Every structure is written in C-alpha cells, then in structure tokens.
Amino acid sequence: MIFHTMPKGRHVSASYEPLGILLISGTHERAHYAFVLAAGAAALGRPTTVFATNAGCRALLADWSKLSGAERESVLTSRGVAGFEALREAARELGVRLLVCEAGMVAEGLETAALWPGVEVAGVASFLAASEGGQIISL
C-alpha cells in the first residue's frame, strides 16, 4: 500500500472537513496529482471525494490510457514515483468516493460501461453535497 493511515501517537484532529477534488482536466499530470491528494487526505482520515467531469472523466475509466500524456506513466514509475493505477487503488482502499459527472460523460462521448468498477455516476449536486462544509480543489 502506498499510503497508510496516520501513525499512532501523532495528533490528528478528530474531525476533518470533507475534501472535494474536481477533476476537469484530461491530462495524466493533473489526474495523477488528483489521486495523490485524494489518497493522502484519506490516509489522514479526511472524507474525500473525487468528481471527474468533461475530459477528466477519462481518469475514472477502467482503461485510463486515453488521458493526455499517459506515456508519462512509465517515466514516473521508472523513477520510483507511484503510478496512476497504484494511486487509484490506494484511494479506493482508503475509502475515497469516486464520482463521474453524467453530463461530462455524455459531453465526452464516453459510455458508463467503460467506467472503473466502483465509480458512481452522479451530478454536480451530489459532489457539492459530499463536499459540504469542506474544501474543494479544482485540477
């Protein structure tokens, strides 16, 4: 596992505000970092939701190789940086909620059958409700 929960003995706030990550970009670089943030926040015990829309929807497909710059993956892993697939798995194991925008899927011509298992099809209202009272980061 790439991320672990906070070590015992370290002080962690009993209640973190939710973190919402809005992924609009369809680039490997931004999608990769969205999952770095998601897994990191979840490892700290923070409720985290990734909401992908438009070109960002490709990051939540089972086959994410259509992300722009996906060839960068081999460079990262060869340098010892966690790869995109490993980060997605870590985020899922840590309880990150994964939402894909229904309208974004339609706009990009993507089929829901191509989604990575466990991804929920939702609208912006679901994302905003999941992030209520917390922070939203856009990538």
Secondary structure, DSSP 4 states (H G I P E B T S, - for coil): ----PPPTTS---SSPPPEEEEE---BHHHHHHHHHHHHHHHHTT--EEEEE-GGGGGGGBS-GGGSBTTTHHHHHHHTTPPPHHHHHHHHHHTT-EEEEEHHHHHHHT--GGGBPTTPEEE-HHHHHHHTTTSEEEE-
